[in-house]
Structures are given as C-alpha cells and as structure tokens.
Amino acid sequence: MSTAKLTSKGQITIPADVRSALNVEAGDRVEFVQVEPGRFEVVASTRSVRELKGRFAKPAQAVTVSEMNAAIAARGARAR
C-alpha cells in the first residue's frame, strides 16, 4: 500500500508506483471521486474522449436532438 504526506499547503506527492499505475505524469490531471463519505477514488482525467470510440454499440434507432431535449426536459420536470 502506498502512502503520501499532506503538506501545510494542502499538497501531496502521488507515489511513483501509483502514478505509474494511473499512467499520469507531470501536468496531467487527476480527479478525486467520492464513493462514500470519507472515501475517495483517484482517477486519471487526462485521456481524450476519442479513446471511447468503438466502446459503445450503435443505437438501434437514431435519435434527433429535439427528441433528446424533450427527454431531458421530461426527466427534469419529474425531478422537481
């Protein structure tokens, strides 16, 4: 298990083995995602959205922008 020490300025150095596993280097961004109270995951957020190409099946039926907007509006109205 890797550990890091928090400085008085609120900074930490991510241990080398963790940086390697996340495939991040100087200048890259990481996100801290809360998975439950008091517990976070560190996620590399430097990858391009283009890397998602081909990971999702094409929809069986095309959806128009106006249909998407209507679905979003309907969901938002139900949430209130």
N, CA, C and O atoms as a GROMACS GRO file, in nm:
protein
  320
    1MET      N    1   0.085  -0.117   0.000
    1MET     CA    2   0.000   0.000   0.000
    1MET      C    3   0.089   0.123   0.000
    1MET      O    4   0.184   0.132   0.077
    2SER      N    5   0.057   0.218  -0.087
    2SER     CA    6   0.133   0.343  -0.097
    2SER      C    7   0.069   0.449  -0.010
    2SER      O    8  -0.053   0.454   0.004
    3THR      N    9   0.152   0.534   0.047
    3THR     CA   10   0.102   0.644   0.128
    3THR      C   11   0.168   0.774   0.084
    3THR      O   12   0.272   0.773   0.019
    4ALA      N   13   0.106   0.886   0.120
    4ALA     CA   14   0.159   1.018   0.090
    4ALA      C   15   0.133   1.107   0.210
    4ALA      O   16   0.040   1.082   0.287
    5LYS      N   17   0.215   1.210   0.225
    5LYS     CA   18   0.204   1.301   0.337
    5LYS      C   19   0.150   1.436   0.287
    5LYS      O   20   0.197   1.488   0.186
    6LEU      N   21   0.053   1.489   0.359
    6LEU     CA   22  -0.006   1.618   0.326
    6LEU      C   23   0.082   1.730   0.380
    6LEU      O   24   0.121   1.728   0.496
    7THR      N   25   0.114   1.828   0.294
    7THR     CA   26   0.196   1.940   0.339
    7THR      C   27   0.108   2.046   0.404
    7THR      O   28  -0.015   2.036   0.399
    8SER      N   29   0.169   2.146   0.464
    8SER     CA   30   0.094   2.254   0.527
    8SER      C   31   0.015   2.336   0.424
    8SER      O   32  -0.079   2.406   0.460
    9LYS      N   33   0.053   2.326   0.297
    9LYS     CA   34  -0.019   2.396   0.190
    9LYS      C   35  -0.129   2.309   0.129
    9LYS      O   36  -0.193   2.350   0.032
   10GLY      N   37  -0.152   2.191   0.184
   10GLY     CA   38  -0.257   2.103   0.134
   10GLY      C   39  -0.218   2.023   0.011
   10GLY      O   40  -0.304   1.976  -0.062
   11GLN      N   41  -0.088   2.008  -0.012
   11GLN     CA   42  -0.040   1.936  -0.130
   11GLN      C   43   0.010   1.797  -0.091
   11GLN      O   44   0.056   1.775   0.021
   12ILE      N   45   0.001   1.705  -0.188
   12ILE     CA   46   0.060   1.572  -0.170
   12ILE      C   47   0.139   1.537  -0.294
   12ILE      O   48   0.112   1.590  -0.402
   13THR      N   49   0.234   1.450  -0.279
   13THR     CA   50   0.305   1.392  -0.392
   13THR      C   51   0.251   1.252  -0.411
   13THR      O   52   0.257   1.170  -0.320
   14ILE      N   53   0.199   1.225  -0.530
   14ILE     CA   54   0.147   1.091  -0.557
   14ILE      C   55   0.266   0.998  -0.573
   14ILE      O   56   0.354   1.025  -0.654
   15PRO      N   57   0.269   0.889  -0.498
   15PRO     CA   58   0.383   0.797  -0.506
   15PRO      C   59   0.406   0.745  -0.649
   15PRO      O   60   0.311   0.731  -0.726
   16ALA      N   61   0.530   0.717  -0.683
   16ALA     CA   62   0.568   0.677  -0.818
   16ALA      C   63   0.492   0.554  -0.866
   16ALA      O   64   0.451   0.550  -0.982
   17ASP      N   65   0.471   0.455  -0.780
   17ASP     CA   66   0.400   0.335  -0.825
   17ASP      C   67   0.254   0.365  -0.858
   17ASP      O   68   0.197   0.302  -0.947
   18VAL      N   69   0.194   0.460  -0.787
   18VAL     CA   70   0.055   0.498  -0.814
   18VAL      C   71   0.050   0.578  -0.945
   18VAL      O   72  -0.039   0.555  -1.027
   19ARG      N   73   0.144   0.671  -0.965
   19ARG     CA   74   0.150   0.747  -1.091
   19ARG      C   75   0.166   0.653  -1.209
   19ARG      O   76   0.104   0.672  -1.314
   20SER      N   77   0.248   0.553  -1.192
   20SER     CA   78   0.271   0.456  -1.299
   20SER      C   79   0.144   0.377  -1.329
   20SER      O   80   0.108   0.358  -1.445
   21ALA      N   81   0.076   0.332  -1.225
   21ALA     CA   82  -0.047   0.255  -1.244
   21ALA      C   83  -0.157   0.338  -1.309
   21ALA      O   84  -0.237   0.286  -1.388
   22LEU      N   85  -0.162   0.468  -1.276
   22LEU     CA   86  -0.262   0.558  -1.336
   22LEU      C   87  -0.218   0.609  -1.472
   22LEU      O   88  -0.298   0.669  -1.545
   23ASN      N   89  -0.092   0.586  -1.506
   23ASN     CA   90  -0.035   0.634  -1.633
   23ASN      C   91  -0.044   0.786  -1.642
   23ASN      O   92  -0.086   0.841  -1.744
   24VAL      N   93  -0.005   0.854  -1.534
   24VAL     CA   94  -0.004   1.001  -1.532
   24VAL      C   95   0.138   1.050  -1.511
   24VAL      O   96   0.223   0.981  -1.455
   25GLU      N   97   0.160   1.171  -1.556
   25GLU     CA   98   0.291   1.235  -1.538
   25GLU      C   99   0.270   1.383  -1.509
   25GLU      O  100   0.157   1.430  -1.503
   26ALA      N  101   0.378   1.455  -1.492
   26ALA     CA  102   0.371   1.597  -1.458
   26ALA      C  103   0.280   1.672  -1.555
   26ALA      O  104   0.292   1.657  -1.676
   27GLY      N  105   0.189   1.751  -1.500
   27GLY     CA  106   0.098   1.830  -1.581
   27GLY      C  107  -0.035   1.764  -1.607
   27GLY      O  108  -0.130   1.830  -1.648
   28ASP      N  109  -0.045   1.633  -1.585
   28ASP     CA  110  -0.172   1.562  -1.604
   28ASP      C  111  -0.267   1.594  -1.490
   28ASP      O  112  -0.224   1.637  -1.383
   29ARG      N  113  -0.394   1.574  -1.513
   29ARG     CA  114  -0.496   1.600  -1.412
   29ARG      C  115  -0.546   1.468  -1.354
   29ARG      O  116  -0.552   1.366  -1.423
   30VAL      N  117  -0.582   1.473  -1.228
   30VAL     CA  118  -0.648   1.360  -1.163
   30VAL      C  119  -0.773   1.413  -1.096
   30VAL      O  120  -0.779   1.529  -1.055
   31GLU      N  121  -0.874   1.328  -1.084
   31GLU     CA  122  -0.997   1.364  -1.016
   31GLU      C  123  -1.008   1.284  -0.888
   31GLU      O  124  -0.964   1.169  -0.882
   32PHE      N  125  -1.067   1.346  -0.787
   32PHE     CA  126  -1.095   1.277  -0.661
   32PHE      C  127  -1.246   1.256  -0.658
   32PHE      O  128  -1.322   1.352  -0.645
   33VAL      N  129  -1.289   1.132  -0.670
   33VAL     CA  130  -1.431   1.098  -0.679
   33VAL      C  131  -1.474   1.035  -0.547
   33VAL      O  132  -1.420   0.932  -0.505
   34GLN      N  133  -1.572   1.098  -0.482
   34GLN     CA  134  -1.621   1.044  -0.354
   34GLN      C  135  -1.710   0.924  -0.382
   34GLN      O  136  -1.810   0.935  -0.452
   35VAL      N  137  -1.672   0.808  -0.327
   35VAL     CA  138  -1.750   0.686  -0.346
   35VAL      C  139  -1.840   0.658  -0.226
   35VAL      O  140  -1.938   0.584  -0.237
   36GLU      N  141  -1.808   0.715  -0.113
   36GLU     CA  142  -1.891   0.711   0.007
   36GLU      C  143  -1.831   0.813   0.103
   36GLU      O  144  -1.718   0.856   0.083
   37PRO      N  145  -1.904   0.852   0.207
   37PRO     CA  146  -1.849   0.953   0.299
   37PRO      C  147  -1.712   0.911   0.354
   37PRO      O  148  -1.697   0.802   0.411
   38GLY      N  149  -1.615   0.997   0.336
   38GLY     CA  150  -1.481   0.971   0.388
   38GLY      C  151  -1.396   0.880   0.301
   38GLY      O  152  -1.285   0.845   0.340
   39ARG      N  153  -1.446   0.842   0.182
   39ARG     CA  154  -1.370   0.753   0.094
   39ARG      C  155  -1.374   0.807  -0.049
   39ARG      O  156  -1.481   0.836  -0.104
   40PHE      N  157  -1.255   0.822  -0.107
   40PHE     CA  158  -1.243   0.877  -0.242
   40PHE      C  159  -1.162   0.782  -0.330
   40PHE      O  160  -1.081   0.704  -0.281
   41GLU      N  161  -1.186   0.791  -0.461
   41GLU     CA  162  -1.103   0.723  -0.559
   41GLU      C  163  -1.028   0.829  -0.637
   41GLU      O  164  -1.083   0.936  -0.666
   42VAL      N  165  -0.903   0.802  -0.672
   42VAL     CA  166  -0.824   0.891  -0.756
   42VAL      C  167  -0.831   0.837  -0.897
   42VAL      O  168  -0.796   0.722  -0.923
   43VAL      N  169  -0.878   0.922  -0.990
   43VAL     CA  170  -0.898   0.879  -1.128
   43VAL      C  171  -0.822   0.973  -1.221
   43VAL      O  172  -0.835   1.095  -1.210
   44ALA      N  173  -0.744   0.917  -1.312
   44ALA     CA  174  -0.675   0.998  -1.411
   44ALA      C  175  -0.779   1.056  -1.506
   44ALA      O  176  -0.865   0.984  -1.556
   45SER      N  177  -0.772   1.186  -1.530
   45SER     CA  178  -0.870   1.250  -1.619
   45SER      C  179  -0.802   1.317  -1.737
   45SER      O  180  -0.845   1.421  -1.785
   46THR      N  181  -0.694   1.256  -1.784
   46THR     CA  182  -0.617   1.316  -1.892
   46THR      C  183  -0.643   1.251  -2.027
   46THR      O  184  -0.590   1.297  -2.129
   47ARG      N  185  -0.722   1.147  -2.029
   47ARG     CA  186  -0.746   1.078  -2.154
   47ARG      C  187  -0.845   1.155  -2.240
   47ARG      O  188  -0.934   1.224  -2.189
   48SER      N  189  -0.829   1.142  -2.369
   48SER     CA  190  -0.916   1.208  -2.464
   48SER      C  191  -1.048   1.133  -2.477
   48SER      O  192  -1.053   1.010  -2.463
   49VAL      N  193  -1.154   1.207  -2.502
   49VAL     CA  194  -1.284   1.144  -2.524
   49VAL      C  195  -1.279   1.055  -2.648
   49VAL      O  196  -1.362   0.965  -2.662
   50ARG      N  197  -1.186   1.080  -2.736
   50ARG     CA  198  -1.172   0.998  -2.858
   50ARG      C  199  -1.138   0.853  -2.824
   50ARG      O  200  -1.163   0.763  -2.905
   51GLU      N  201  -1.082   0.828  -2.707
   51GLU     CA  202  -1.049   0.691  -2.667
   51GLU      C  203  -1.174   0.606  -2.644
   51GLU      O  204  -1.166   0.484  -2.637
   52LEU      N  205  -1.291   0.671  -2.632
   52LEU     CA  206  -1.416   0.598  -2.612
   52LEU      C  207  -1.472   0.542  -2.742
   52LEU      O  208  -1.563   0.460  -2.739
   53LYS      N  209  -1.419   0.586  -2.855
   53LYS     CA  210  -1.470   0.543  -2.984
   53LYS      C  211  -1.468   0.391  -2.994
   53LYS      O  212  -1.366   0.327  -2.968
   54GLY      N  213  -1.581   0.335  -3.032
   54GLY     CA  214  -1.592   0.192  -3.050
   54GLY      C  215  -1.627   0.114  -2.925
   54GLY      O  216  -1.646  -0.008  -2.931
   55ARG      N  217  -1.635   0.179  -2.811
   55ARG     CA  218  -1.665   0.109  -2.686
   55ARG      C  219  -1.815   0.089  -2.664
   55ARG      O  220  -1.855   0.009  -2.580
   56PHE      N  221  -1.896   0.162  -2.738
   56PHE     CA  222  -2.040   0.153  -2.720
   56PHE      C  223  -2.104   0.112  -2.851
   56PHE      O  224  -2.064   0.158  -2.958
   57ALA      N  225  -2.205   0.027  -2.842
   57ALA     CA  226  -2.277  -0.017  -2.961
   57ALA      C  227  -2.358   0.099  -3.018
   57ALA      O  228  -2.402   0.187  -2.944
   58LYS      N  229  -2.376   0.096  -3.148
   58LYS     CA  230  -2.459   0.199  -3.210
   58LYS      C  231  -2.604   0.175  -3.170
   58LYS      O  232  -2.646   0.061  -3.158
   59PRO      N  233  -2.680   0.283  -3.149
   59PRO     CA  234  -2.820   0.265  -3.110
   59PRO      C  235  -2.900   0.199  -3.223
   59PRO      O  236  -2.868   0.215  -3.340
   60ALA      N  237  -3.002   0.125  -3.185
   60ALA     CA  238  -3.085   0.056  -3.284
   60ALA      C  239  -3.161   0.157  -3.368
   60ALA      O  240  -3.192   0.131  -3.485
   61GLN      N  241  -3.191   0.272  -3.310
   61GLN     CA  242  -3.266   0.374  -3.382
   61GLN      C  243  -3.203   0.509  -3.353
   61GLN      O  244  -3.169   0.540  -3.239
   62ALA      N  245  -3.186   0.590  -3.457
   62ALA     CA  246  -3.128   0.723  -3.439
   62ALA      C  247  -3.224   0.812  -3.361
   62ALA      O  248  -3.346   0.799  -3.374
   63VAL      N  249  -3.169   0.901  -3.281
   63VAL     CA  250  -3.249   0.993  -3.201
   63VAL      C  251  -3.210   1.135  -3.242
   63VAL      O  252  -3.092   1.167  -3.253
   64THR      N  253  -3.310   1.219  -3.263
   64THR     CA  254  -3.282   1.357  -3.303
   64THR      C  255  -3.250   1.441  -3.181
   64THR      O  256  -3.277   1.401  -3.068
   65VAL      N  257  -3.191   1.556  -3.205
   65VAL     CA  258  -3.158   1.648  -3.097
   65VAL      C  259  -3.286   1.694  -3.027
   65VAL      O  260  -3.288   1.707  -2.904
   66SER      N  261  -3.391   1.720  -3.102
   66SER     CA  262  -3.516   1.764  -3.040
   66SER      C  263  -3.576   1.655  -2.952
   66SER      O  264  -3.634   1.684  -2.848
   67GLU      N  265  -3.562   1.527  -2.993
   67GLU     CA  266  -3.609   1.416  -2.908
   67GLU      C  267  -3.527   1.407  -2.780
   67GLU      O  268  -3.581   1.381  -2.673
   68MET      N  269  -3.395   1.428  -2.792
   68MET     CA  270  -3.309   1.428  -2.672
   68MET      C  271  -3.349   1.541  -2.578
   68MET      O  272  -3.360   1.520  -2.457
   69ASN      N  273  -3.370   1.660  -2.633
   69ASN     CA  274  -3.409   1.774  -2.550
   69ASN      C  275  -3.541   1.749  -2.480
   69ASN      O  276  -3.558   1.785  -2.363
   70ALA      N  277  -3.637   1.688  -2.550
   70ALA     CA  278  -3.767   1.658  -2.490
   70ALA      C  279  -3.752   1.558  -2.376
   70ALA      O  280  -3.816   1.572  -2.272
   71ALA      N  281  -3.666   1.456  -2.394
   71ALA     CA  282  -3.644   1.356  -2.289
   71ALA      C  283  -3.578   1.421  -2.167
   71ALA      O  284  -3.614   1.390  -2.054
   72ILE      N  285  -3.483   1.509  -2.191
   72ILE     CA  286  -3.415   1.579  -2.081
   72ILE      C  287  -3.514   1.667  -2.006
   72ILE      O  288  -3.514   1.670  -1.882
   73ALA      N  289  -3.599   1.739  -2.080
   73ALA     CA  290  -3.698   1.826  -2.016
   73ALA      C  291  -3.798   1.745  -1.935
   73ALA      O  292  -3.835   1.784  -1.824
   74ALA      N  293  -3.841   1.631  -1.989
   74ALA     CA  294  -3.936   1.548  -1.917
   74ALA      C  295  -3.874   1.492  -1.789
   74ALA      O  296  -3.940   1.488  -1.685
   75ARG      N  297  -3.752   1.450  -1.796
   75ARG     CA  298  -3.684   1.396  -1.677
   75ARG      C  299  -3.665   1.507  -1.574
   75ARG      O  300  -3.684   1.484  -1.454
   76GLY      N  301  -3.628   1.626  -1.620
   76GLY     CA  302  -3.609   1.739  -1.528
   76GLY      C  303  -3.740   1.778  -1.460
   76GLY      O  304  -3.740   1.814  -1.343
   77ALA      N  305  -3.850   1.771  -1.533
   77ALA     CA  306  -3.980   1.805  -1.475
   77ALA      C  307  -4.021   1.705  -1.369
   77ALA      O  308  -4.083   1.742  -1.269
   78ARG      N  309  -3.987   1.577  -1.389
   78ARG     CA  310  -4.020   1.474  -1.289
   78ARG      C  311  -3.936   1.488  -1.163
   78ARG      O  312  -3.980   1.448  -1.055
   79ALA      N  313  -3.817   1.543  -1.175
   79ALA     CA  314  -3.725   1.554  -1.062
   79ALA      C  315  -3.769   1.664  -0.965
   79ALA      O  316  -3.728   1.665  -0.849
   80ARG      N  317  -3.851   1.754  -1.011
   80ARG     CA  318  -3.892   1.868  -0.926
   80ARG      C  319  -4.001   1.834  -0.836
   80ARG      O  320  -4.046   1.918  -0.758
   0.00000   0.00000   0.00000
